[in-house]
Amino acid sequence: MNKLTFLESNPLMGSNTIPLFKKRFSMMLKPIATVFLAFSFLTATLPAPAFAGLIHPAAAITKDLENAVNTQIRHEMEAAYFYLALANVYEQQALFGFSHWFTVQFFEEVTHARLMMKFLSDKGNEVRLESLQPTSMKKDLTAMDGANLGLQAEEAQTSRIHALYELARTAKAYDLETVMAFFVKEQVQEEASFTDLQQKLKIIGNSPEGLLALDRDLLARPVPVVQPLPVIGP
């Protein structure tokens, strides 16, 4: 027994109830049918690629942008190599805090590269790991030498990040622009960490005791954890 038959045979329902119910039920169906017909018309009249774009808004970035991001991935990995070489220098000098500090810097650069790789992968673009330049360091670098070299490296990296941000903005690749905006902000912190280290070393001067105290403090720097890519919004 369907609902209307049940209502018609139910003695508790008045004689005017059934027509009223049928009218309201019909009115409820009209907007549903309208939406269904409109959706059917949309899918039938839009070209297939355009409709596919509505369902899958994430499209691959252009080949030029893909190449630029892959090049930046190489720069991030070269920076990681650079910091690992510095960490090795201070390990050999028994400045284990400085060695740890630059090892953490190594991990941060690898994390940056992995985030960019994930972005390309999520967009359906090709990730290419390009060859890295060999890195070597003098054995007699001072702590200030490492701070100065690190700041120079980060300033060069900042220029590259800004250039890639402008490239994405000019191309109206808003998703890549958002990602690069994250790295623009990140570079402010990266440079600040080296200027802070420089200032502490200037205060210490030629004091061996001060250098060893700072070396102990640098052991407390936490190792970064890979974070997901930033999303649009606050």
LOKE-145845 format. One record per atom (N, C-alpha, C, O): residue in one letter; x negated, z negated, y negated. Coordinates in pm, whole numbers, padded with zeros to 5 digits, always signed. Atoms other than C-alpha are relative to their C-alpha. Example, Ala and Ser with C-alpha at 12.3 -4.5 7.8 and 13.67 -1.06 7.14 Angstrom:
2
A-00089+00000+00119 A-01230-00780+00450 A-00090+00000-00120 A-00194-00066-00118 S+00082+00006+00119 S-01367-00714+00106 S+00077-00073-00109 S+00026-00090-00220 
***
This chain:
234
M-00085+00000+00119 M+00000+00000+00000 M-00089+00000-00124 M-00177-00085-00138 N+00081-00001+00121 N-00147+00099-00337 N+00058-00095-00104 N+00164-00154-00085 K-00039+00099+00100 K-00122-00108-00653 K+00136+00030-00062 K+00215-00061-00083 L-00128-00035+00064 L+00169+00085-00807 L+00116-00025+00095 L+00220-00074+00051 T-00107+00025-00097 T+00376+00067-00485 T+00028-00149+00011 T+00143-00191+00019 F-00016+00144-00007 F+00312-00305-00465 F+00077-00053-00120 F+00167-00137-00107 L-00067+00048+00121 L+00421-00356-00825 L+00146+00039+00000 L+00232-00039-00042 E-00139-00045+00001 E+00736-00149-00778 E+00086-00081+00097 E+00205-00102+00071 S-00078+00075-00099 S+00841-00351-00472 S-00002-00149-00023 S+00063-00224+00050 N+00012+00143+00026 N+00754-00687-00620 N+00119-00046-00084 N+00136+00002-00196 P-00119+00045+00074 P+01075-00870-00726 P-00034-00081-00124 P+00052-00101-00210 L+00036+00079+00117 L+00879-01077-00978 L-00028+00087-00122 L-00033+00036-00233 M+00028-00090+00111 M+00807-00770-01191 M+00129+00052-00057 M+00219+00088+00019 G-00121-00049+00066 G+01071-00663-01446 G+00010+00151+00010 G-00085+00218+00050 S-00025-00144-00011 S+01221-00314-01460 S-00083+00080-00100 S-00112+00197-00077 N+00077-00071+00102 N+01021-00227-01775 N-00152-00010+00024 N-00231+00053-00046 T+00142+00025-00021 T+00690-00341-01631 T-00072+00121+00056 T-00183+00151+00013 I+00068-00111-00069 I+00613-00039-01411 I-00031+00114-00096 I-00145+00160-00098 P+00034-00107+00096 P+00644+00231-01682 P-00109-00042-00099 P-00196+00037-00134 L+00100+00049+00095 L+00441+00014-01920 L-00138-00003+00064 L-00237+00035+00001 F+00128+00006-00071 F+00169-00040-01660 F-00058+00139+00019 F-00177+00162-00002 K+00046-00138-00019 K+00153+00333-01581 K-00056+00057-00130 K-00157+00127-00129 K+00043-00052+00130 K+00120+00413-01953 K-00136-00056-00037 K-00224+00018-00082 R+00127+00063+00035 R-00161+00162-02007 R-00113+00047+00093 R-00226+00066+00048 F+00101-00046-00097 F-00344+00272-01691 F-00047+00140-00036 F-00165+00173-00026 S+00034-00137+00041 S-00328+00632-01811 S-00088-00001-00124 S-00181+00079-00134 M+00080+00009+00123 M-00465+00532-02153 M-00142-00047+00030 M-00236-00007-00039 M+00133+00047-00037 M-00756+00353-01984 M-00085+00112+00057 M-00206+00115+00038 L+00074-00109-00064 L-00852+00665-01793 L-00047+00105-00098 L-00148+00171-00074 K+00031-00108+00093 K-00857+00895-02097 K-00143-00009-00057 K-00214+00091-00052 P+00137+00004+00053 P-01182+00768-02261 P-00105+00022+00107 P-00209+00083+00080 I+00095-00020-00109 I-01358+00760-01923 I-00013+00147+00033 I-00123+00199+00051 A+00000-00143-00029 A-01255+01118-01854 A-00068+00078-00111 A-00138+00176-00085 T+00062-00070+00113 T-01364+01223-02203 T-00152-00009+00006 T-00221+00090-00016 V+00144+00018-00011 V-01712+01076-02157 V-00057+00083+00113 V-00162+00146+00099 F+00047-00077-00116 F-01745+01237-01815 F-00006+00148-00032 F-00103+00216+00003 L-00003-00142+00034 L-01642+01579-01947 L-00109+00036-00101 L-00171+00141-00092 A+00104-00026+00100 A-01877+01550-02246 A-00137+00004+00064 A-00220+00089+00031 F+00129+00002-00069 F-02169+01459-02020 F-00018+00124+00086 F-00127+00181+00091 S+00006-00121-00082 S-02085+01747-01785 S-00029+00122-00087 S-00106+00209-00047 F+00024-00112+00091 F-02076+01986-02082 F-00145+00001-00048 F-00208+00106-00057 L+00137+00011+00048 L-02411+01856-02208 L-00099+00049+00104 L-00190+00126+00073 T+00093-00040-00106 T-02585+01901-01874 T+00012+00147+00032 T-00085+00209+00076 A-00021-00141-00035 A-02434+02246-01827 A-00050+00093-00108 A-00090+00206-00079 T+00033-00090+00110 T-02515+02385-02172 T-00143-00013-00050 T-00199+00083-00102 L+00137+00015+00045 L-02858+02237-02251 L-00095+00072+00095 L-00072+00072+00216 P+00101-00057-00089 P-03161+02427-02120 P-00063-00109+00085 P-00073-00223+00040 A+00053+00099-00094 A-03318+02251-01822 A-00118-00078-00057 A-00117-00201-00046 P+00111+00079+00052 P-03649+02158-01994 P+00041-00099-00107 P-00011-00211-00112 A-00044+00090+00107 A-03469+02008-02295 A+00069-00122+00058 A+00049-00234+00011 F-00071+00114-00059 F-03248+01793-02078 F-00096-00088+00077 F-00085-00211+00075 A+00101+00078-00071 A-03541+01690-01864 A-00078-00086-00098 A-00119-00198-00066 G+00070+00078+00101 G-03709+01578-02185 G+00078-00122-00044 G+00019-00224-00079 L-00082+00116+00037 L-03416+01350-02264 L-00009-00108+00105 L-00009-00227+00073 I+00005+00097-00108 I-03437+01185-01924 I-00141-00059+00013 I-00156-00177+00044 H+00139+00044-00014 H-03820+01164-01920 H-00072+00018-00135 H-00142+00117-00153 P+00056-00017+00134 P-03932+01104-02282 P-00152-00003-00004 P-00212+00049-00099 A+00145+00010+00002 A-04296+01030-02186 A-00061+00131+00048 A-00050+00166+00165 A+00063-00127-00034 A-04483+01361-02195 A-00150-00012-00019 A-00197-00096-00096 A+00145+00002+00011 A-04853+01431-02155 A-00044+00036-00142 A+00021+00116-00210 I+00055-00035+00131 I-05062+01441-02472 I-00075+00132+00013 I-00101+00179+00124 T+00064-00131-00001 T-05236+01765-02571 T-00140-00009+00063 T-00197-00117+00075 K+00132-00005-00064 K-05559+01876-02405 K-00109-00048-00096 K-00203-00115-00054 D+00100+00045+00099 D-05756+01819-02727 D-00003-00152-00011 D-00110-00213-00016 L-00006+00146+00006 L-05634+01460-02748 L-00050-00062+00129 L-00119-00164+00128 E+00048+00048-00129 E-05698+01411-02378 E-00153-00001+00003 E-00214-00098+00047 N+00147-00008+00004 N-06059+01527-02426 N-00058-00108-00091 N-00161-00168-00059 A+00049+00101+00095 A-06101+01295-02725 A+00006-00140+00060 A-00086-00219+00042 V-00012+00132-00063 V-05975+00993-02531 V-00104-00015+00111 V-00166-00121+00123 N+00102+00006-00105 N-06202+01076-02235 N-00139-00020-00058 N-00221-00091+00000 T+00129+00021+00067 T-06497+01098-02473 T-00015-00144-00046 T-00122-00202-00035 Q+00005+00139+00043 Q-06408+00757-02615 Q-00018-00094+00119 Q-00085-00197+00107 I+00022+00079-00122 I-06390+00619-02261 I-00149-00004+00033 I-00203-00108+00069 R+00145-00005-00024 R-06750+00736-02217 R-00074-00090-00099 R-00167-00161-00061 H+00066+00086+00100 H-06850+00564-02543 H+00018-00148+00034 H-00074-00228+00017 E-00025+00140-00037 E-06689+00240-02424 E-00090-00041+00117 E-00143-00152+00118 M+00084+00032-00116 M-06878+00256-02094 M-00148-00003-00038 M-00225-00082+00017 E+00139+00004+00048 E-07206+00335-02272 E-00026-00130-00076 E-00134-00188-00066 A+00014+00129+00068 A-07147+00030-02492 A-00010-00113+00102 A-00086-00208+00082 A+00007+00100-00106 A-07088-00173-02177 A-00140-00004+00061 A-00196-00112+00083 Y+00137-00010-00052 Y-07421-00051-02036 Y-00099-00063-00097 Y-00192-00134-00057 F+00088+00051+00105 F-07587-00138-02366 F-00001-00153-00001 F-00107-00215-00009 Y-00009+00146+00002 Y-07460-00497-02359 Y-00053-00062+00129 Y-00107-00172+00128 L+00054+00050-00126 L-07551-00538-01994 L-00153-00002-00004 L-00217-00092+00050 A+00146-00004+00017 A-07907-00435-02080 A-00048-00116-00087 A-00150-00177-00058 L+00034+00115+00085 L-07915-00696-02359 L+00012-00130+00079 L-00073-00219+00066 A-00017+00120-00081 A-07782-00958-02119 A-00118-00020+00094 A-00162-00133+00117 N+00115+00008-00091 N-08067-00877-01881 N-00125-00048-00074 N-00204-00125-00019 V+00115+00043+00081 V-08325-00921-02160 V+00000-00151-00018 V-00102-00217+00000 Y-00007+00144+00027 Y-08202-01272-02242 Y+00000-00082+00129 Y-00039-00199+00129 E+00011+00067-00130 E-08170-01360-01875 E-00148-00021+00033 E-00187-00127+00082 Q+00143+00010-00028 Q-08543-01290-01840 Q-00071-00096-00095 Q-00177-00149-00063 Q+00058+00096+00096 Q-08612-01505-02148 Q+00051-00142+00022 Q+00017-00234-00052 A-00061+00131-00031 A-08418-01796-01991 A+00095-00048-00108 A+00122-00167-00119 L-00107+00032+00096 L-08165-01783-02275 L+00132+00037+00067 L+00192+00141+00039 F-00113-00033-00087 F-07877-01801-02032 F+00133+00005-00075 F+00226+00075-00034 G-00121-00008+00082 G-07614-01862-02299 G+00014+00135-00067 G+00122+00193-00068 F-00002-00134+00060 F-07707-01542-02481 F+00027+00106+00106 F+00101+00202+00083 S-00024-00094-00109 S-07717-01360-02149 S+00148+00002+00039 S+00206+00108+00060 H-00143+00009-00032 H-07367-01486-02069 H+00084+00065-00110 H+00179+00137-00080 W-00077-00052+00113 W-07239-01395-02417 W+00003+00152+00002 W+00108+00213-00019 F+00004-00146-00004 F-07356-01035-02386 F+00061+00056+00129 F+00108+00169+00131 T-00070-00043-00122 T-07226-01016-02029 T+00150+00005-00024 T+00218+00096+00023 V-00142-00002+00037 V-06882-01108-02163 V+00030+00122-00086 V+00135+00185-00071 Q-00018-00120+00083 Q-06927-00833-02421 Q+00005+00125+00087 Q+00081+00218+00061 F-00004-00109-00098 F-07000-00597-02132 F+00139+00013+00062 F+00194+00122+00069 F-00133-00002-00062 F-06672-00695-01965 F+00107+00049-00099 F+00200+00119-00059 E-00098-00044+00100 E-06480-00640-02290 E-00001+00151-00017 E+00104+00214-00028 E+00009-00146+00015 E-06609-00284-02323 E+00059+00070+00122 E+00126+00173+00108 V-00059-00058-00122 V-06517-00209-01961 V+00152-00011-00005 V+00223+00081+00035 T-00145+00018+00014 T-06171-00352-02030 T+00059+00103-00094 T+00165+00159-00067 H-00048-00102+00094 H-06132-00120-02329 H+00009+00137+00068 H+00107+00209+00053 A+00001-00128-00071 A-06227+00178-02114 A+00115+00008+00100 A+00181+00111+00112 R-00106+00000-00100 R-05981+00077-01843 R+00138+00013-00065 R+00227+00077-00009 L-00127-00013+00071 L-05698+00042-02094 L+00025+00145-00041 L+00137+00196-00030 M-00015-00141+00039 M-05763+00394-02221 M+00024+00088+00122 M+00102+00184+00116 M-00023-00073-00125 M-05781+00523-01864 M+00145-00016+00046 M+00208+00080+00090 K-00138+00025-00041 K-05446+00361-01788 K+00097+00077-00087 K+00198+00129-00038 F-00087-00076+00089 F-05292+00522-02094 F+00007+00146+00043 F+00116+00202+00054 L+00001-00140-00044 L-05401+00870-01983 L+00074+00017+00131 L+00149+00113+00149 S-00067-00007-00130 S-05282+00802-01630 S+00151-00012-00015 S+00226+00063+00047 D-00144+00018+00021 D-04942+00678-01749 D+00063+00122-00065 D+00180+00151-00041 K-00052-00119+00068 K-04903+00990-01964 K-00006+00125+00087 K+00044+00230+00048 G+00011-00116-00087 G-04981+01219-01673 G-00117+00090-00034 G-00123+00205+00009 N+00119-00076+00036 N-05312+01332-01822 N-00113-00027+00098 N-00107-00119+00179 E+00116+00013-00088 E-05644+01374-01646 E-00100-00100-00057 E-00132-00096-00175 V+00107+00094+00036 V-05898+01091-01653 V-00131+00055+00055 V-00143+00081+00175 R+00131-00050-00042 R-06258+01213-01644 R-00107-00102-00039 R-00120-00138-00156 L+00110+00094+00026 L-06550+00973-01612 L-00127+00082-00020 L-00186+00132+00076 E+00115-00083+00034 E-06834+01150-01791 E-00131-00075+00025 E-00132-00198+00037 S+00132+00059-00023 S-07205+01091-01734 S-00042-00089-00117 S-00012-00059-00232 L+00045+00095+00102 L-07361+00798-01921 L-00148+00019-00029 L-00226+00059+00057 Q+00140-00007+00040 Q-07686+00795-02115 Q-00075-00122+00054 Q-00021-00233+00053 P+00080+00115-00046 P-07964+00577-01967 P-00022-00100-00113 P-00033-00060-00230 T+00019+00105+00100 T-08011+00245-02146 T-00120-00087+00037 T-00131-00131+00152 S+00114+00088-00022 S-08333+00047-02181 S-00022-00085-00125 S+00011-00043-00236 M+00022+00093+00110 M-08434-00250-02397 M-00143-00053+00004 M-00203-00066+00111 K+00129+00067+00007 K-08760-00401-02517 K+00013-00142+00056 K+00117-00206+00039 K-00004+00132-00064 K-08845-00721-02331 K-00010-00115-00100 K+00032-00226-00072 D+00030+00108+00096 D-08943-00915-02645 D+00101-00009-00114 D+00067-00057-00222 L-00102+00009+00104 L-08617-00888-02841 L+00031-00145-00033 L+00042-00228+00057 T-00042+00134+00040 T-08531-01198-03043 T+00153-00009+00007 T+00222+00091+00025 A-00145+00019+00001 A-08183-01348-03052 A+00063+00074-00117 A+00170+00133-00104 M-00052-00071+00116 M-08135-01205-03401 M-00003+00151+00022 M+00085+00223-00025 D+00004-00143-00033 D-08243-00862-03274 D+00126+00041+00075 D+00186+00144+00046 G-00120-00030-00078 G-07958-00872-03024 G+00125+00000-00085 G+00212+00086-00069 A-00116+00007+00089 A-07707-00976-03289 A+00006+00121-00091 A+00113+00178-00114 N+00004-00117+00090 N-07821-00699-03524 N+00034+00129+00075 N+00112+00211+00025 L-00027-00121-00079 L-07818-00432-03252 L+00147+00006+00041 L+00208+00113+00040 G-00141+00003-00040 G-07476-00545-03135 G+00093+00037-00114 G+00190+00111-00095 L-00084-00033+00115 L-07327-00527-03485 L-00008+00149-00032 L+00093+00211-00062 Q+00015-00143+00024 Q-07471-00178-03535 Q+00081+00081+00102 Q+00145+00181+00066 A-00075-00071-00105 A-07318-00069-03203 A+00150-00008-00026 A+00222+00090-00007 E-00144+00015+00025 E-06977-00210-03296 E+00045+00078-00123 E+00156+00131-00126 E-00035-00079+00119 E-06982-00046-03640 E+00012+00148+00036 E+00100+00218-00015 A-00010-00139-00045 A-07049+00289-03472 A+00127+00021+00082 A+00194+00124+00070 Q-00121-00009-00080 Q-06768+00220-03227 Q+00125-00001-00088 Q+00222+00069-00060 T-00113+00005+00093 T-06533+00135-03514 T+00024+00136-00063 T+00139+00180-00076 S-00014-00134+00060 S-06601+00473-03676 S+00065+00096+00099 S+00149+00178+00060 R-00059-00088-00102 R-06515+00649-03349 R+00148-00032+00021 R+00231+00058+00032 I-00139+00042-00019 I-06196+00446-03304 I+00086+00048-00117 I+00196+00098-00095 H-00074-00045+00118 H-06085+00524-03660 H+00023+00151+00004 H+00131+00199-00031 A-00013-00146-00008 A-06151+00895-03606 A+00105+00040+00102 A+00183+00133+00079 L-00099-00032-00104 L-05944+00897-03287 L+00140-00040-00046 L+00238+00029-00015 Y-00129+00042+00056 Y-05665+00705-03463 Y+00053+00106-00096 Y+00170+00143-00089 E-00041-00104+00096 E-05657+00965-03743 E+00038+00128+00072 E+00131+00197+00032 L-00030-00120-00078 L-05661+01245-03486 L+00140-00009+00061 L+00217+00087+00058 A-00132+00021-00060 A-05357+01098-03309 A+00109+00004-00106 A+00217+00058-00084 R-00099+00003+00108 R-05178+01041-03638 R+00028+00140-00054 R+00143+00176-00078 T-00016-00137+00050 T-05239+01396-03760 T+00080+00084+00098 T+00161+00168+00058 A-00070-00076-00104 A-05112+01533-03428 A+00140-00055+00027 A+00213+00000+00109 K-00128+00067-00020 K-04806+01303-03450 K+00020-00045+00144 K+00131-00045+00198 A-00005+00058-00134 A-04893+01161-03110 A+00018-00151-00018 A-00079-00227-00012 Y-00028+00136+00043 Y-04723+00833-03193 Y-00035-00104+00106 Y-00074-00216+00073 D+00036+00095-00106 D-04781+00671-02854 D-00150-00026+00000 D-00193-00141+00012 L+00145+00018+00008 L-05156+00733-02875 L-00039-00072-00129 L-00131-00153-00130 E+00026+00068+00127 E-05151+00623-03240 E+00021-00150+00014 E-00057-00230-00040 T-00028+00142-00021 T-04997+00292-03133 T-00111-00067+00079 T-00154-00178+00047 V+00109+00054-00082 V-05263+00240-02868 V-00128-00014-00083 V-00196-00116-00075 M+00123+00005+00080 M-05544+00323-03110 M+00010-00103-00112 M-00091-00159-00153 A-00018+00106+00100 A-05394+00088-03371 A-00040-00135+00059 A-00095-00221-00011 F+00043+00121-00070 F-05449-00187-03114 F-00152-00013-00002 F-00206-00120-00027 F+00146+00003-00003 F-05816-00091-03088 F-00059-00012-00140 F-00167-00069-00157 V+00045+00019+00139 V-05852-00069-03468 V-00004-00149-00032 V-00101-00199-00090 K-00006+00145+00022 K-05745-00433-03485 K-00105-00071+00084 K-00168-00167+00039 E+00098+00060-00090 E-05967-00517-03189 E-00142+00010-00057 E-00222-00082-00043 Q+00134-00019+00056 Q-06272-00377-03367 Q-00030-00097-00113 Q-00146-00134-00134 V+00021+00102+00105 V-06222-00617-03658 V-00054-00127+00064 V-00147-00189+00012 Q+00045+00120-00070 Q-06262-00904-03412 Q-00138+00019+00061 Q-00220-00074+00061 E+00130-00027-00062 E-06556-00738-03237 E-00112-00014-00103 E-00213-00079-00077 E+00103+00009+00104 E-06753-00699-03560 E-00015-00143-00051 E-00126-00189-00079 A+00004+00139+00050 A-06659-01050-03673 A-00078-00090+00094 A-00148-00181+00049 S+00072+00085-00096 S-06799-01201-03352 S-00151+00014-00018 S-00226-00082+00000 F+00144-00020+00021 F-07139-01046-03426 F-00047-00053-00135 F-00157-00108-00146 T+00039+00056+00130 T-07143-01141-03794 T-00004-00153+00007 T-00089-00216-00056 D+00004+00146-00020 D-07060-01499-03689 D-00130-00041+00070 D-00193-00140+00033 L+00124+00030-00072 L-07352-01492-03445 L-00121+00013-00093 L-00213-00068-00088 Q+00108-00017+00097 Q-07580-01360-03719 Q-00011-00120-00093 Q-00120-00170-00119 Q+00001+00112+00093 Q-07478-01639-03957 Q-00053-00127+00065 Q-00128-00202+00002 K+00050+00119-00071 K-07543-01909-03698 K-00150+00007+00020 K-00221-00093+00007 L+00144-00017-00021 L-07886-01765-03624 L-00077-00016-00131 L-00189-00066-00131 K+00064+00018+00131 K-07968-01756-03998 K-00010-00148-00034 K-00111-00193-00089 I+00002+00145+00027 I-07875-02124-04027 I-00108-00068+00083 I-00179-00157+00035 I+00100+00059-00089 I-08095-02209-03729 I-00142+00030-00046 I-00231-00055-00039 G+00135-00039+00045 G-08391-02017-03869 G-00097+00005+00115 G-00070+00067+00218 N+00106+00000-00102 N-08708-02077-03669 N+00001-00126+00086 N-00099-00159+00149 S-00008+00125-00075 S-08586-02398-03506 S+00025+00027+00149 S+00131+00077+00185 P-00022-00017-00144 P-08637-02387-03125 P+00114-00088+00051 P+00190-00048+00139 E-00106+00090-00044 E-08407-02686-03087 E+00137+00058-00034 E+00230+00052+00046 G-00127-00060+00041 G-08132-02512-03284 G+00036+00119+00086 G+00153+00139+00119 L-00025-00117-00084 L-08171-02195-03078 L+00050-00042+00138 L+00143+00018+00191 L-00042+00047-00132 L-08140-02388-02751 L+00139-00062-00005 L+00218-00049+00089 A-00135+00058+00015 A-07835-02576-02882 A+00104+00111-00008 A+00210+00102+00055 L-00092-00114+00009 L-07668-02246-02976 L+00013+00070+00134 L+00121+00114+00173 D-00002-00064-00133 D-07765-02103-02638 D+00096-00073+00093 D+00169-00010+00169 R-00092+00078-00083 R-07577-02387-02468 R+00145+00026-00042 R+00234+00037+00042 D-00136-00024+00050 D-07273-02329-02691 D+00055+00136+00046 D+00173+00149+00076 L-00045-00136-00035 L-07260-01958-02605 L+00046+00010+00146 L+00116+00104+00182 L-00044+00000-00140 L-07210-02044-02237 L+00151-00021+00012 L+00210+00009+00116 A-00144+00032-00005 A-06854-02149-02326 A+00088+00122-00026 A+00210+00112-00013 R-00083-00118+00030 R-06741-01796-02418 R+00074+00045+00126 R+00011+00071+00228 P-00077-00036-00120 P-06455-01707-02177 P-00013+00148+00035 P-00032+00233-00052 V+00002-00139-00048 V-06461-01391-01966 V+00139+00058-00021 V+00237-00004+00018 P-00133-00057+00027 P-06177-01156-02075 P+00071+00043+00127 P+00009+00075+00228 V-00085-00048-00108 V-05888-01065-01848 V+00064+00130-00046 V+00104+00142-00162 V-00060-00128+00037 V-05753-00709-01840 V+00145-00023-00039 V+00222-00081+00038 Q-00135+00015+00052 Q-05434-00701-02049 Q+00071+00135+00004 Q+00006+00239-00002 P-00072-00127+00005 P-05157-00439-02041 P-00010+00064-00137 P-00041-00003-00236 L+00003-00070+00128 L-05144-00177-02312 L+00105-00057-00095 L+00210-00101-00050 P-00099+00052+00095 P-04968-00285-02632 P+00124+00087-00003 P+00119+00206+00028 V-00126-00073+00012 V-04606-00186-02686 V+00041+00005-00145 V-00004-00076-00226 I-00048-00012+00137 I-04431-00073-03002 I+00088-00119-00034 I+00173-00158+00047 G-00082+00113+00042 G-04280-00363-03195 G-00087-00120-00031 G-00209-00115-00015 P+00077+00119+00038 P-04380-00711-03308 P-00061-00068+00121 P-00128-00170+00107 
***
